[in-house]
Amino acid sequence: MDLIRIIFSILLPPLGVFLQVGLGGAFWLNILLTLFGYIPGIIHAVWIIAKR
């Protein structure tokens, strides 16, 4: 299941974080990072998925 989340994180970073943690603070932070730049959103999403 983590592989699917990582693939979603590469395509759409907030979706991967949402599947992992729901509508928590990490999700909103990821949306903010993705708006500032696509790469920071991907890095944060993969980090959140790998951490849990």
ModelCIF file with pLDDT and N, C-alpha, C, O atoms, coordinates in Angstrom:
data_MODEL
#
_entry.id   MODEL 
#
_entity.id                         1 
_entity.type                       polymer 
_entity.pdbx_number_of_molecules   1 
#
_entity_poly.entity_id                      1 
_entity_poly.type                           'polypeptide(L)' 
_entity_poly.nstd_linkage                   no 
_entity_poly.nstd_monomer                   no 
_entity_poly.pdbx_seq_one_letter_code       MDLIRIIFSILLPPLGVFLQVGLGGAFWLNILLTLFGYIPGIIHAVWIIAKR 
_entity_poly.pdbx_seq_one_letter_code_can   MDLIRIIFSILLPPLGVFLQVGLGGAFWLNILLTLFGYIPGIIHAVWIIAKR 
_entity_poly.pdbx_strand_id                 A 
#
loop_
_entity_poly_seq.entity_id 
_entity_poly_seq.num 
_entity_poly_seq.mon_id 
_entity_poly_seq.hetero 
1 1  MET n 
1 2  ASP n 
1 3  LEU n 
1 4  ILE n 
1 5  ARG n 
1 6  ILE n 
1 7  ILE n 
1 8  PHE n 
1 9  SER n 
1 10 ILE n 
1 11 LEU n 
1 12 LEU n 
1 13 PRO n 
1 14 PRO n 
1 15 LEU n 
1 16 GLY n 
1 17 VAL n 
1 18 PHE n 
1 19 LEU n 
1 20 GLN n 
1 21 VAL n 
1 22 GLY n 
1 23 LEU n 
1 24 GLY n 
1 25 GLY n 
1 26 ALA n 
1 27 PHE n 
1 28 TRP n 
1 29 LEU n 
1 30 ASN n 
1 31 ILE n 
1 32 LEU n 
1 33 LEU n 
1 34 THR n 
1 35 LEU n 
1 36 PHE n 
1 37 GLY n 
1 38 TYR n 
1 39 ILE n 
1 40 PRO n 
1 41 GLY n 
1 42 ILE n 
1 43 ILE n 
1 44 HIS n 
1 45 ALA n 
1 46 VAL n 
1 47 TRP n 
1 48 ILE n 
1 49 ILE n 
1 50 ALA n 
1 51 LYS n 
1 52 ARG n 
#
_struct_asym.id          A 
_struct_asym.entity_id   1 
#
loop_
_ma_qa_metric.id 
_ma_qa_metric.mode 
_ma_qa_metric.name 
_ma_qa_metric.software_group_id 
_ma_qa_metric.type 
1 global pLDDT . pLDDT 
2 local  pLDDT . pLDDT 
#
_ma_qa_metric_global.metric_id      1 
_ma_qa_metric_global.metric_value   91.08 
_ma_qa_metric_global.model_id       1 
_ma_qa_metric_global.ordinal_id     1 
#
loop_
_ma_qa_metric_local.label_asym_id 
_ma_qa_metric_local.label_comp_id 
_ma_qa_metric_local.label_seq_id 
_ma_qa_metric_local.metric_id 
_ma_qa_metric_local.metric_value 
_ma_qa_metric_local.model_id 
_ma_qa_metric_local.ordinal_id 
A MET 1  2 73.00 1 1  
A ASP 2  2 75.00 1 2  
A LEU 3  2 86.00 1 3  
A ILE 4  2 87.00 1 4  
A ARG 5  2 85.00 1 5  
A ILE 6  2 87.00 1 6  
A ILE 7  2 90.00 1 7  
A PHE 8  2 86.00 1 8  
A SER 9  2 89.00 1 9  
A ILE 10 2 92.00 1 10 
A LEU 11 2 93.00 1 11 
A LEU 12 2 93.00 1 12 
A PRO 13 2 93.00 1 13 
A PRO 14 2 93.00 1 14 
A LEU 15 2 92.00 1 15 
A GLY 16 2 91.00 1 16 
A VAL 17 2 93.00 1 17 
A PHE 18 2 93.00 1 18 
A LEU 19 2 90.00 1 19 
A GLN 20 2 91.00 1 20 
A VAL 21 2 92.00 1 21 
A GLY 22 2 91.00 1 22 
A LEU 23 2 93.00 1 23 
A GLY 24 2 90.00 1 24 
A GLY 25 2 92.00 1 25 
A ALA 26 2 92.00 1 26 
A PHE 27 2 94.00 1 27 
A TRP 28 2 95.00 1 28 
A LEU 29 2 95.00 1 29 
A ASN 30 2 95.00 1 30 
A ILE 31 2 95.00 1 31 
A LEU 32 2 96.00 1 32 
A LEU 33 2 95.00 1 33 
A THR 34 2 95.00 1 34 
A LEU 35 2 95.00 1 35 
A PHE 36 2 94.00 1 36 
A GLY 37 2 90.00 1 37 
A TYR 38 2 92.00 1 38 
A ILE 39 2 94.00 1 39 
A PRO 40 2 94.00 1 40 
A GLY 41 2 94.00 1 41 
A ILE 42 2 94.00 1 42 
A ILE 43 2 94.00 1 43 
A HIS 44 2 94.00 1 44 
A ALA 45 2 93.00 1 45 
A VAL 46 2 93.00 1 46 
A TRP 47 2 94.00 1 47 
A ILE 48 2 92.00 1 48 
A ILE 49 2 90.00 1 49 
A ALA 50 2 91.00 1 50 
A LYS 51 2 88.00 1 51 
A ARG 52 2 78.00 1 52 
#
loop_
_atom_site.group_PDB 
_atom_site.id 
_atom_site.type_symbol 
_atom_site.label_atom_id 
_atom_site.label_alt_id 
_atom_site.label_comp_id 
_atom_site.label_asym_id 
_atom_site.label_entity_id 
_atom_site.label_seq_id 
_atom_site.pdbx_PDB_ins_code 
_atom_site.Cartn_x 
_atom_site.Cartn_y 
_atom_site.Cartn_z 
_atom_site.occupancy 
_atom_site.B_iso_or_equiv 
_atom_site.pdbx_formal_charge 
_atom_site.auth_seq_id 
_atom_site.auth_comp_id 
_atom_site.auth_asym_id 
_atom_site.auth_atom_id 
_atom_site.pdbx_PDB_model_num 
ATOM 1   N N  . MET A 1 1  ? 0.817  -1.193 0.000  1.00 73.00 ? 1  MET A N  1 
ATOM 2   C CA . MET A 1 1  ? 0.000  0.000  0.000  1.00 73.00 ? 1  MET A CA 1 
ATOM 3   C C  . MET A 1 1  ? 0.864  1.262  0.000  1.00 73.00 ? 1  MET A C  1 
ATOM 4   O O  . MET A 1 1  ? 0.479  2.274  -0.586 1.00 73.00 ? 1  MET A O  1 
ATOM 5   N N  . ASP A 1 2  ? 2.029  1.209  0.652  1.00 75.00 ? 2  ASP A N  1 
ATOM 6   C CA . ASP A 1 2  ? 2.901  2.382  0.661  1.00 75.00 ? 2  ASP A CA 1 
ATOM 7   C C  . ASP A 1 2  ? 3.393  2.723  -0.743 1.00 75.00 ? 2  ASP A C  1 
ATOM 8   O O  . ASP A 1 2  ? 3.576  3.900  -1.058 1.00 75.00 ? 2  ASP A O  1 
ATOM 9   N N  . LEU A 1 3  ? 3.609  1.734  -1.579 1.00 86.00 ? 3  LEU A N  1 
ATOM 10  C CA . LEU A 1 3  ? 4.056  1.990  -2.940 1.00 86.00 ? 3  LEU A CA 1 
ATOM 11  C C  . LEU A 1 3  ? 2.998  2.788  -3.709 1.00 86.00 ? 3  LEU A C  1 
ATOM 12  O O  . LEU A 1 3  ? 3.336  3.698  -4.465 1.00 86.00 ? 3  LEU A O  1 
ATOM 13  N N  . ILE A 1 4  ? 1.738  2.452  -3.520 1.00 87.00 ? 4  ILE A N  1 
ATOM 14  C CA . ILE A 1 4  ? 0.654  3.184  -4.183 1.00 87.00 ? 4  ILE A CA 1 
ATOM 15  C C  . ILE A 1 4  ? 0.609  4.617  -3.675 1.00 87.00 ? 4  ILE A C  1 
ATOM 16  O O  . ILE A 1 4  ? 0.415  5.544  -4.462 1.00 87.00 ? 4  ILE A O  1 
ATOM 17  N N  . ARG A 1 5  ? 0.785  4.814  -2.370 1.00 85.00 ? 5  ARG A N  1 
ATOM 18  C CA . ARG A 1 5  ? 0.791  6.168  -1.811 1.00 85.00 ? 5  ARG A CA 1 
ATOM 19  C C  . ARG A 1 5  ? 1.961  6.984  -2.349 1.00 85.00 ? 5  ARG A C  1 
ATOM 20  O O  . ARG A 1 5  ? 1.810  8.174  -2.623 1.00 85.00 ? 5  ARG A O  1 
ATOM 21  N N  . ILE A 1 6  ? 3.115  6.363  -2.503 1.00 87.00 ? 6  ILE A N  1 
ATOM 22  C CA . ILE A 1 6  ? 4.276  7.081  -3.035 1.00 87.00 ? 6  ILE A CA 1 
ATOM 23  C C  . ILE A 1 6  ? 4.046  7.466  -4.489 1.00 87.00 ? 6  ILE A C  1 
ATOM 24  O O  . ILE A 1 6  ? 4.432  8.559  -4.904 1.00 87.00 ? 6  ILE A O  1 
ATOM 25  N N  . ILE A 1 7  ? 3.431  6.596  -5.261 1.00 90.00 ? 7  ILE A N  1 
ATOM 26  C CA . ILE A 1 7  ? 3.109  6.925  -6.658 1.00 90.00 ? 7  ILE A CA 1 
ATOM 27  C C  . ILE A 1 7  ? 2.129  8.097  -6.710 1.00 90.00 ? 7  ILE A C  1 
ATOM 28  O O  . ILE A 1 7  ? 2.298  9.010  -7.518 1.00 90.00 ? 7  ILE A O  1 
ATOM 29  N N  . PHE A 1 8  ? 1.094  8.074  -5.843 1.00 86.00 ? 8  PHE A N  1 
ATOM 30  C CA . PHE A 1 8  ? 0.165  9.201  -5.780 1.00 86.00 ? 8  PHE A CA 1 
ATOM 31  C C  . PHE A 1 8  ? 0.886  10.469 -5.346 1.00 86.00 ? 8  PHE A C  1 
ATOM 32  O O  . PHE A 1 8  ? 0.551  11.561 -5.805 1.00 86.00 ? 8  PHE A O  1 
ATOM 33  N N  . SER A 1 9  ? 1.879  10.333 -4.459 1.00 89.00 ? 9  SER A N  1 
ATOM 34  C CA . SER A 1 9  ? 2.627  11.493 -3.978 1.00 89.00 ? 9  SER A CA 1 
ATOM 35  C C  . SER A 1 9  ? 3.454  12.132 -5.074 1.00 89.00 ? 9  SER A C  1 
ATOM 36  O O  . SER A 1 9  ? 3.646  13.348 -5.079 1.00 89.00 ? 9  SER A O  1 
ATOM 37  N N  . ILE A 1 10 ? 3.939  11.339 -5.990 1.00 92.00 ? 10 ILE A N  1 
ATOM 38  C CA . ILE A 1 10 ? 4.713  11.885 -7.100 1.00 92.00 ? 10 ILE A CA 1 
ATOM 39  C C  . ILE A 1 10 ? 3.781  12.585 -8.095 1.00 92.00 ? 10 ILE A C  1 
ATOM 40  O O  . ILE A 1 10 ? 4.124  13.637 -8.635 1.00 92.00 ? 10 ILE A O  1 
ATOM 41  N N  . LEU A 1 11 ? 2.619  12.007 -8.330 1.00 93.00 ? 11 LEU A N  1 
ATOM 42  C CA . LEU A 1 11 ? 1.677  12.606 -9.277 1.00 93.00 ? 11 LEU A CA 1 
ATOM 43  C C  . LEU A 1 11 ? 0.951  13.810 -8.682 1.00 93.00 ? 11 LEU A C  1 
ATOM 44  O O  . LEU A 1 11 ? 0.823  14.845 -9.336 1.00 93.00 ? 11 LEU A O  1 
ATOM 45  N N  . LEU A 1 12 ? 0.478  13.677 -7.451 1.00 93.00 ? 12 LEU A N  1 
ATOM 46  C CA . LEU A 1 12 ? -0.269 14.731 -6.777 1.00 93.00 ? 12 LEU A CA 1 
ATOM 47  C C  . LEU A 1 12 ? 0.049  14.643 -5.282 1.00 93.00 ? 12 LEU A C  1 
ATOM 48  O O  . LEU A 1 12 ? -0.614 13.906 -4.552 1.00 93.00 ? 12 LEU A O  1 
ATOM 49  N N  . PRO A 1 13 ? 1.049  15.382 -4.827 1.00 93.00 ? 13 PRO A N  1 
ATOM 50  C CA . PRO A 1 13 ? 1.541  15.237 -3.455 1.00 93.00 ? 13 PRO A CA 1 
ATOM 51  C C  . PRO A 1 13 ? 0.476  15.331 -2.356 1.00 93.00 ? 13 PRO A C  1 
ATOM 52  O O  . PRO A 1 13 ? 0.513  14.507 -1.442 1.00 93.00 ? 13 PRO A O  1 
ATOM 53  N N  . PRO A 1 14 ? -0.466 16.275 -2.383 1.00 93.00 ? 14 PRO A N  1 
ATOM 54  C CA . PRO A 1 14 ? -1.448 16.304 -1.296 1.00 93.00 ? 14 PRO A CA 1 
ATOM 55  C C  . PRO A 1 14 ? -2.320 15.052 -1.217 1.00 93.00 ? 14 PRO A C  1 
ATOM 56  O O  . PRO A 1 14 ? -2.772 14.687 -0.132 1.00 93.00 ? 14 PRO A O  1 
ATOM 57  N N  . LEU A 1 15 ? -2.557 14.402 -2.332 1.00 92.00 ? 15 LEU A N  1 
ATOM 58  C CA . LEU A 1 15 ? -3.363 13.182 -2.317 1.00 92.00 ? 15 LEU A CA 1 
ATOM 59  C C  . LEU A 1 15 ? -2.647 12.071 -1.557 1.00 92.00 ? 15 LEU A C  1 
ATOM 60  O O  . LEU A 1 15 ? -3.272 11.353 -0.776 1.00 92.00 ? 15 LEU A O  1 
ATOM 61  N N  . GLY A 1 16 ? -1.350 11.924 -1.778 1.00 91.00 ? 16 GLY A N  1 
ATOM 62  C CA . GLY A 1 16 ? -0.592 10.906 -1.053 1.00 91.00 ? 16 GLY A CA 1 
ATOM 63  C C  . GLY A 1 16 ? -0.582 11.155 0.441  1.00 91.00 ? 16 GLY A C  1 
ATOM 64  O O  . GLY A 1 16 ? -0.701 10.216 1.227  1.00 91.00 ? 16 GLY A O  1 
ATOM 65  N N  . VAL A 1 17 ? -0.442 12.414 0.844  1.00 93.00 ? 17 VAL A N  1 
ATOM 66  C CA . VAL A 1 17 ? -0.462 12.751 2.264  1.00 93.00 ? 17 VAL A CA 1 
ATOM 67  C C  . VAL A 1 17 ? -1.857 12.537 2.838  1.00 93.00 ? 17 VAL A C  1 
ATOM 68  O O  . VAL A 1 17 ? -1.994 12.040 3.956  1.00 93.00 ? 17 VAL A O  1 
ATOM 69  N N  . PHE A 1 18 ? -2.879 12.901 2.099  1.00 93.00 ? 18 PHE A N  1 
ATOM 70  C CA . PHE A 1 18 ? -4.253 12.692 2.564  1.00 93.00 ? 18 PHE A CA 1 
ATOM 71  C C  . PHE A 1 18 ? -4.532 11.211 2.804  1.00 93.00 ? 18 PHE A C  1 
ATOM 72  O O  . PHE A 1 18 ? -5.162 10.853 3.799  1.00 93.00 ? 18 PHE A O  1 
ATOM 73  N N  . LEU A 1 19 ? -4.074 10.360 1.909  1.00 90.00 ? 19 LEU A N  1 
ATOM 74  C CA . LEU A 1 19 ? -4.290 8.928  2.087  1.00 90.00 ? 19 LEU A CA 1 
ATOM 75  C C  . LEU A 1 19 ? -3.559 8.392  3.309  1.00 90.00 ? 19 LEU A C  1 
ATOM 76  O O  . LEU A 1 19 ? -3.978 7.390  3.889  1.00 90.00 ? 19 LEU A O  1 
ATOM 77  N N  . GLN A 1 20 ? -2.480 9.039  3.704  1.00 91.00 ? 20 GLN A N  1 
ATOM 78  C CA . GLN A 1 20 ? -1.695 8.583  4.844  1.00 91.00 ? 20 GLN A CA 1 
ATOM 79  C C  . GLN A 1 20 ? -2.234 9.134  6.169  1.00 91.00 ? 20 GLN A C  1 
ATOM 80  O O  . GLN A 1 20 ? -2.407 8.377  7.124  1.00 91.00 ? 20 GLN A O  1 
ATOM 81  N N  . VAL A 1 21 ? -2.501 10.451 6.236  1.00 92.00 ? 21 VAL A N  1 
ATOM 82  C CA . VAL A 1 21 ? -2.836 11.070 7.526  1.00 92.00 ? 21 VAL A CA 1 
ATOM 83  C C  . VAL A 1 21 ? -4.220 11.699 7.577  1.00 92.00 ? 21 VAL A C  1 
ATOM 84  O O  . VAL A 1 21 ? -4.659 12.084 8.661  1.00 92.00 ? 21 VAL A O  1 
ATOM 85  N N  . GLY A 1 22 ? -4.911 11.820 6.484  1.00 91.00 ? 22 GLY A N  1 
ATOM 86  C CA . GLY A 1 22 ? -6.218 12.468 6.496  1.00 91.00 ? 22 GLY A CA 1 
ATOM 87  C C  . GLY A 1 22 ? -6.079 13.984 6.418  1.00 91.00 ? 22 GLY A C  1 
ATOM 88  O O  . GLY A 1 22 ? -5.112 14.500 5.858  1.00 91.00 ? 22 GLY A O  1 
ATOM 89  N N  . LEU A 1 23 ? -7.053 14.690 6.982  1.00 93.00 ? 23 LEU A N  1 
ATOM 90  C CA . LEU A 1 23 ? -7.078 16.150 6.893  1.00 93.00 ? 23 LEU A CA 1 
ATOM 91  C C  . LEU A 1 23 ? -6.362 16.806 8.072  1.00 93.00 ? 23 LEU A C  1 
ATOM 92  O O  . LEU A 1 23 ? -6.871 17.771 8.641  1.00 93.00 ? 23 LEU A O  1 
ATOM 93  N N  . GLY A 1 24 ? -5.222 16.309 8.434  1.00 90.00 ? 24 GLY A N  1 
ATOM 94  C CA . GLY A 1 24 ? -4.453 16.868 9.546  1.00 90.00 ? 24 GLY A CA 1 
ATOM 95  C C  . GLY A 1 24 ? -3.565 18.010 9.108  1.00 90.00 ? 24 GLY A C  1 
ATOM 96  O O  . GLY A 1 24 ? -3.653 18.490 7.978  1.00 90.00 ? 24 GLY A O  1 
ATOM 97  N N  . GLY A 1 25 ? -2.712 18.437 10.011 1.00 92.00 ? 25 GLY A N  1 
ATOM 98  C CA . GLY A 1 25 ? -1.807 19.538 9.742  1.00 92.00 ? 25 GLY A CA 1 
ATOM 99  C C  . GLY A 1 25 ? -0.821 19.238 8.638  1.00 92.00 ? 25 GLY A C  1 
ATOM 100 O O  . GLY A 1 25 ? -0.460 20.131 7.871  1.00 92.00 ? 25 GLY A O  1 
ATOM 101 N N  . ALA A 1 26 ? -0.375 17.984 8.541  1.00 92.00 ? 26 ALA A N  1 
ATOM 102 C CA . ALA A 1 26 ? 0.582  17.610 7.496  1.00 92.00 ? 26 ALA A CA 1 
ATOM 103 C C  . ALA A 1 26 ? -0.030 17.767 6.107  1.00 92.00 ? 26 ALA A C  1 
ATOM 104 O O  . ALA A 1 26 ? 0.665  18.120 5.154  1.00 92.00 ? 26 ALA A O  1 
ATOM 105 N N  . PHE A 1 27 ? -1.318 17.506 5.996  1.00 94.00 ? 27 PHE A N  1 
ATOM 106 C CA . PHE A 1 27 ? -2.005 17.668 4.707  1.00 94.00 ? 27 PHE A CA 1 
ATOM 107 C C  . PHE A 1 27 ? -2.001 19.129 4.270  1.00 94.00 ? 27 PHE A C  1 
ATOM 108 O O  . PHE A 1 27 ? -1.685 19.434 3.120  1.00 94.00 ? 27 PHE A O  1 
ATOM 109 N N  . TRP A 1 28 ? -2.352 20.033 5.189  1.00 95.00 ? 28 TRP A N  1 
ATOM 110 C CA . TRP A 1 28 ? -2.409 21.456 4.852  1.00 95.00 ? 28 TRP A CA 1 
ATOM 111 C C  . TRP A 1 28 ? -1.021 22.014 4.592  1.00 95.00 ? 28 TRP A C  1 
ATOM 112 O O  . TRP A 1 28 ? -0.845 22.871 3.727  1.00 95.00 ? 28 TRP A O  1 
ATOM 113 N N  . LEU A 1 29 ? -0.039 21.534 5.335  1.00 95.00 ? 29 LEU A N  1 
ATOM 114 C CA . LEU A 1 29 ? 1.339  21.948 5.084  1.00 95.00 ? 29 LEU A CA 1 
ATOM 115 C C  . LEU A 1 29 ? 1.784  21.502 3.695  1.00 95.00 ? 29 LEU A C  1 
ATOM 116 O O  . LEU A 1 29 ? 2.477  22.236 2.991  1.00 95.00 ? 29 LEU A O  1 
ATOM 117 N N  . ASN A 1 30 ? 1.387  20.312 3.313  1.00 95.00 ? 30 ASN A N  1 
ATOM 118 C CA . ASN A 1 30 ? 1.769  19.814 1.994  1.00 95.00 ? 30 ASN A CA 1 
ATOM 119 C C  . ASN A 1 30 ? 1.107  20.613 0.881  1.00 95.00 ? 30 ASN A C  1 
ATOM 120 O O  . ASN A 1 30 ? 1.730  20.861 -0.152 1.00 95.00 ? 30 ASN A O  1 
ATOM 121 N N  . ILE A 1 31 ? -0.130 21.016 1.072  1.00 95.00 ? 31 ILE A N  1 
ATOM 122 C CA . ILE A 1 31 ? -0.777 21.861 0.069  1.00 95.00 ? 31 ILE A CA 1 
ATOM 123 C C  . ILE A 1 31 ? -0.017 23.173 -0.078 1.00 95.00 ? 31 ILE A C  1 
ATOM 124 O O  . ILE A 1 31 ? 0.208  23.644 -1.192 1.00 95.00 ? 31 ILE A O  1 
ATOM 125 N N  . LEU A 1 32 ? 0.376  23.762 1.047  1.00 96.00 ? 32 LEU A N  1 
ATOM 126 C CA . LEU A 1 32 ? 1.131  25.007 1.021  1.00 96.00 ? 32 LEU A CA 1 
ATOM 127 C C  . LEU A 1 32 ? 2.474  24.817 0.312  1.00 96.00 ? 32 LEU A C  1 
ATOM 128 O O  . LEU A 1 32 ? 2.856  25.637 -0.522 1.00 96.00 ? 32 LEU A O  1 
ATOM 129 N N  . LEU A 1 33 ? 3.183  23.747 0.638  1.00 95.00 ? 33 LEU A N  1 
ATOM 130 C CA . LEU A 1 33 ? 4.473  23.478 -0.006 1.00 95.00 ? 33 LEU A CA 1 
ATOM 131 C C  . LEU A 1 33 ? 4.307  23.219 -1.498 1.00 95.00 ? 33 LEU A C  1 
ATOM 132 O O  . LEU A 1 33 ? 5.142  23.641 -2.298 1.00 95.00 ? 33 LEU A O  1 
ATOM 133 N N  . THR A 1 34 ? 3.244  22.534 -1.875 1.00 95.00 ? 34 THR A N  1 
ATOM 134 C CA . THR A 1 34 ? 3.002  22.250 -3.290 1.00 95.00 ? 34 THR A CA 1 
ATOM 135 C C  . THR A 1 34 ? 2.681  23.534 -4.052 1.00 95.00 ? 34 THR A C  1 
ATOM 136 O O  . THR A 1 34 ? 3.066  23.676 -5.213 1.00 95.00 ? 34 THR A O  1 
ATOM 137 N N  . LEU A 1 35 ? 1.987  24.460 -3.416 1.00 95.00 ? 35 LEU A N  1 
ATOM 138 C CA . LEU A 1 35 ? 1.699  25.737 -4.069 1.00 95.00 ? 35 LEU A CA 1 
ATOM 139 C C  . LEU A 1 35 ? 2.969  26.557 -4.260 1.00 95.00 ? 35 LEU A C  1 
ATOM 140 O O  . LEU A 1 35 ? 3.106  27.263 -5.259 1.00 95.00 ? 35 LEU A O  1 
ATOM 141 N N  . PHE A 1 36 ? 3.903  26.470 -3.307 1.00 94.00 ? 36 PHE A N  1 
ATOM 142 C CA . PHE A 1 36 ? 5.164  27.201 -3.431 1.00 94.00 ? 36 PHE A CA 1 
ATOM 143 C C  . PHE A 1 36 ? 6.091  26.553 -4.456 1.00 94.00 ? 36 PHE A C  1 
ATOM 144 O O  . PHE A 1 36 ? 6.901  27.233 -5.086 1.00 94.00 ? 36 PHE A O  1 
ATOM 145 N N  . GLY A 1 37 ? 5.972  25.256 -4.619 1.00 90.00 ? 37 GLY A N  1 
ATOM 146 C CA . GLY A 1 37 ? 6.804  24.552 -5.590 1.00 90.00 ? 37 GLY A CA 1 
ATOM 147 C C  . GLY A 1 37 ? 6.448  23.082 -5.578 1.00 90.00 ? 37 GLY A C  1 
ATOM 148 O O  . GLY A 1 37 ? 6.215  22.499 -4.520 1.00 90.00 ? 37 GLY A O  1 
ATOM 149 N N  . TYR A 1 38 ? 6.408  22.499 -6.725 1.00 92.00 ? 38 TYR A N  1 
ATOM 150 C CA . TYR A 1 38 ? 5.990  21.101 -6.843 1.00 92.00 ? 38 TYR A CA 1 
ATOM 151 C C  . TYR A 1 38 ? 6.971  20.156 -6.152 1.00 92.00 ? 38 TYR A C  1 
ATOM 152 O O  . TYR A 1 38 ? 6.554  19.201 -5.498 1.00 92.00 ? 38 TYR A O  1 
ATOM 153 N N  . ILE A 1 39 ? 8.263  20.415 -6.291 1.00 94.00 ? 39 ILE A N  1 
ATOM 154 C CA . ILE A 1 39 ? 9.292  19.534 -5.726 1.00 94.00 ? 39 ILE A CA 1 
ATOM 155 C C  . ILE A 1 39 ? 9.244  19.511 -4.194 1.00 94.00 ? 39 ILE A C  1 
ATOM 156 O O  . ILE A 1 39 ? 9.312  18.425 -3.618 1.00 94.00 ? 39 ILE A O  1 
ATOM 157 N N  . PRO A 1 40 ? 9.130  20.660 -3.503 1.00 94.00 ? 40 PRO A N  1 
ATOM 158 C CA . PRO A 1 40 ? 9.016  20.585 -2.038 1.00 94.00 ? 40 PRO A CA 1 
ATOM 159 C C  . PRO A 1 40 ? 7.789  19.790 -1.583 1.00 94.00 ? 40 PRO A C  1 
ATOM 160 O O  . PRO A 1 40 ? 7.839  19.107 -0.560 1.00 94.00 ? 40 PRO A O  1 
ATOM 161 N N  . GLY A 1 41 ? 6.706  19.873 -2.325 1.00 94.00 ? 41 GLY A N  1 
ATOM 162 C CA . GLY A 1 41 ? 5.515  19.088 -1.999 1.00 94.00 ? 41 GLY A CA 1 
ATOM 163 C C  . GLY A 1 41 ? 5.767  17.597 -2.127 1.00 94.00 ? 41 GLY A C  1 
ATOM 164 O O  . GLY A 1 41 ? 5.317  16.814 -1.291 1.00 94.00 ? 41 GLY A O  1 
ATOM 165 N N  . ILE A 1 42 ? 6.481  17.204 -3.166 1.00 94.00 ? 42 ILE A N  1 
ATOM 166 C CA . ILE A 1 42 ? 6.808  15.789 -3.360 1.00 94.00 ? 42 ILE A CA 1 
ATOM 167 C C  . ILE A 1 42 ? 7.719  15.297 -2.240 1.00 94.00 ? 42 ILE A C  1 
ATOM 168 O O  . ILE A 1 42 ? 7.489  14.228 -1.674 1.00 94.00 ? 42 ILE A O  1 
ATOM 169 N N  . ILE A 1 43 ? 8.742  16.067 -1.924 1.00 94.00 ? 43 ILE A N  1 
ATOM 170 C CA . ILE A 1 43 ? 9.688  15.658 -0.872 1.00 94.00 ? 43 ILE A CA 1 
ATOM 171 C C  . ILE A 1 43 ? 8.958  15.494 0.457  1.00 94.00 ? 43 ILE A C  1 
ATOM 172 O O  . ILE A 1 43 ? 9.170  14.509 1.164  1.00 94.00 ? 43 ILE A O  1 
ATOM 173 N N  . HIS A 1 44 ? 8.106  16.446 0.799  1.00 94.00 ? 44 HIS A N  1 
ATOM 174 C CA . HIS A 1 44 ? 7.367  16.367 2.055  1.00 94.00 ? 44 HIS A CA 1 
ATOM 175 C C  . HIS A 1 44 ? 6.430  15.159 2.055  1.00 94.00 ? 44 HIS A C  1 
ATOM 176 O O  . HIS A 1 44 ? 6.342  14.453 3.060  1.00 94.00 ? 44 HIS A O  1 
ATOM 177 N N  . ALA A 1 45 ? 5.739  14.914 0.960  1.00 93.00 ? 45 ALA A N  1 
ATOM 178 C CA . ALA A 1 45 ? 4.795  13.798 0.887  1.00 93.00 ? 45 ALA A CA 1 
ATOM 179 C C  . ALA A 1 45 ? 5.508  12.459 1.041  1.00 93.00 ? 45 ALA A C  1 
ATOM 180 O O  . ALA A 1 45 ? 5.046  11.591 1.781  1.00 93.00 ? 45 ALA A O  1 
ATOM 181 N N  . VAL A 1 46 ? 6.615  12.292 0.356  1.00 93.00 ? 46 VAL A N  1 
ATOM 182 C CA . VAL A 1 46 ? 7.352  11.026 0.461  1.00 93.00 ? 46 VAL A CA 1 
ATOM 183 C C  . VAL A 1 46 ? 7.920  10.864 1.868  1.00 93.00 ? 46 VAL A C  1 
ATOM 184 O O  . VAL A 1 46 ? 7.959  9.752  2.393  1.00 93.00 ? 46 VAL A O  1 
ATOM 185 N N  . TRP A 1 47 ? 8.358  11.955 2.479  1.00 94.00 ? 47 TRP A N  1 
ATOM 186 C CA . TRP A 1 47 ? 8.881  11.898 3.845  1.00 94.00 ? 47 TRP A CA 1 
ATOM 187 C C  . TRP A 1 47 ? 7.775  11.489 4.827  1.00 94.00 ? 47 TRP A C  1 
ATOM 188 O O  . TRP A 1 47 ? 8.013  10.665 5.710  1.00 94.00 ? 47 TRP A O  1 
ATOM 189 N N  . ILE A 1 48 ? 6.584  12.048 4.686  1.00 92.00 ? 48 ILE A N  1 
ATOM 190 C CA . ILE A 1 48 ? 5.467  11.696 5.564  1.00 92.00 ? 48 ILE A CA 1 
ATOM 191 C C  . ILE A 1 48 ? 5.110  10.220 5.416  1.00 92.00 ? 48 ILE A C  1 
ATOM 192 O O  . ILE A 1 48 ? 4.868  9.537  6.411  1.00 92.00 ? 48 ILE A O  1 
ATOM 193 N N  . ILE A 1 49 ? 5.076  9.731  4.200  1.00 90.00 ? 49 ILE A N  1 
ATOM 194 C CA . ILE A 1 49 ? 4.713  8.325  3.970  1.00 90.00 ? 49 ILE A CA 1 
ATOM 195 C C  . ILE A 1 49 ? 5.800  7.394  4.491  1.00 90.00 ? 49 ILE A C  1 
ATOM 196 O O  . ILE A 1 49 ? 5.491  6.367  5.095  1.00 90.00 ? 49 ILE A O  1 
ATOM 197 N N  . ALA A 1 50 ? 7.072  7.734  4.268  1.00 91.00 ? 50 ALA A N  1 
ATOM 198 C CA . ALA A 1 50 ? 8.163  6.879  4.722  1.00 91.00 ? 50 ALA A CA 1 
ATOM 199 C C  . ALA A 1 50 ? 8.292  6.881  6.243  1.00 91.00 ? 50 ALA A C  1 
ATOM 200 O O  . ALA A 1 50 ? 8.711  5.888  6.836  1.00 91.00 ? 50 ALA A O  1 
ATOM 201 N N  . LYS A 1 51 ? 7.930  8.002  6.871  1.00 88.00 ? 51 LYS A N  1 
ATOM 202 C CA . LYS A 1 51 ? 8.054  8.125  8.331  1.00 88.00 ? 51 LYS A CA 1 
ATOM 203 C C  . LYS A 1 51 ? 7.040  7.241  9.059  1.00 88.00 ? 51 LYS A C  1 
ATOM 204 O O  . LYS A 1 51 ? 7.330  6.734  10.143 1.00 88.00 ? 51 LYS A O  1 
ATOM 205 N N  . ARG A 1 52 ? 5.878  7.057  8.485  1.00 78.00 ? 52 ARG A N  1 
ATOM 206 C CA . ARG A 1 52 ? 4.816  6.321  9.188  1.00 78.00 ? 52 ARG A CA 1 
ATOM 207 C C  . ARG A 1 52 ? 4.712  4.940  8.696  1.00 78.00 ? 52 ARG A C  1 
ATOM 208 O O  . ARG A 1 52 ? 3.873  4.176  9.174  1.00 78.00 ? 52 ARG A O  1 
#
